[in-house]
Amino acid sequence: MEALEWERPKACADGASCPEVAVSADTVYLRSSLQPDAVAQLTTAEWRDLLSAIRNGEFDV
């Protein structure tokens, strides 16, 4: 895997349990700061679909 620049949400900058995202030319990588070795990979289209679903409340309980 290429060297990635991981980013956290601003609201989570000092937290110990945060989602982290890194973006390359054609892949978006996701991980938890609690398990940084467990990395999920999404295409940019999958990432857009995930963000859209979150914004539309599809995962609200």
WODA-V981281 format. One record per residue. N is the residue number from 1. RES is the residue in one small letter. PHI is phi in degrees with one decimal (* if undefined). D_LAST is the distance of its C-alpha to the last C-alpha in whole Angstrom. Layout:
n=N res=RES phi=PHI d_last=D_LAST
n=N res=RES phi=PHI d_last=D_LAST
This chain:
n=1 res=m phi=* d_last=35
n=2 res=e phi=-68.0 d_last=36
n=3 res=a phi=-67.0 d_last=36
n=4 res=l phi=-116.7 d_last=33
n=5 res=e phi=-103.2 d_last=32
n=6 res=w phi=-81.4 d_last=28
n=7 res=e phi=-127.1 d_last=27
n=8 res=r phi=-115.1 d_last=24
n=9 res=p phi=-62.3 d_last=22
n=10 res=k phi=-57.7 d_last=24
n=11 res=a phi=-68.6 d_last=22
n=12 res=c phi=-118.8 d_last=22
n=13 res=a phi=-55.7 d_last=26
n=14 res=d phi=-104.5 d_last=27
n=15 res=g phi=-79.6 d_last=24
n=16 res=a phi=-95.6 d_last=24
n=17 res=s phi=-123.1 d_last=21
n=18 res=c phi=-131.0 d_last=20
n=19 res=p phi=-74.1 d_last=19
n=20 res=e phi=-130.5 d_last=23
n=21 res=v phi=-130.4 d_last=24
n=22 res=a phi=-133.2 d_last=27
n=23 res=v phi=-121.5 d_last=28
n=24 res=s phi=-113.4 d_last=32
n=25 res=a phi=-57.3 d_last=33
n=26 res=d phi=-132.9 d_last=31
n=27 res=t phi=-139.1 d_last=28
n=28 res=v phi=-113.3 d_last=25
n=29 res=y phi=-107.1 d_last=25
n=30 res=l phi=-126.2 d_last=22
n=31 res=r phi=-157.6 d_last=22
n=32 res=s phi=-104.3 d_last=21
n=33 res=s phi=-64.8 d_last=24
n=34 res=l phi=-76.5 d_last=23
n=35 res=q phi=-135.0 d_last=24
n=36 res=p phi=-66.1 d_last=26
n=37 res=d phi=-84.7 d_last=28
n=38 res=a phi=-93.6 d_last=25
n=39 res=v phi=-113.6 d_last=25
n=40 res=a phi=-98.0 d_last=23
n=41 res=q phi=-119.8 d_last=25
n=42 res=l phi=-127.7 d_last=24
n=43 res=t phi=-72.7 d_last=26
n=44 res=t phi=-63.6 d_last=26
n=45 res=a phi=-66.8 d_last=25
n=46 res=e phi=-63.1 d_last=22
n=47 res=w phi=-61.8 d_last=21
n=48 res=r phi=-60.3 d_last=21
n=49 res=d phi=-63.5 d_last=19
n=50 res=l phi=-63.0 d_last=16
n=51 res=l phi=-60.6 d_last=17
n=52 res=s phi=-62.3 d_last=16
n=53 res=a phi=-63.7 d_last=13
n=54 res=i phi=-63.7 d_last=12
n=55 res=r phi=-63.2 d_last=14
n=56 res=n phi=-85.2 d_last=12
n=57 res=g phi=78.1 d_last=9
n=58 res=e phi=-66.8 d_last=9
n=59 res=f phi=-108.7 d_last=6
n=60 res=d phi=-65.3 d_last=4
n=61 res=v phi=-97.4 d_last=0
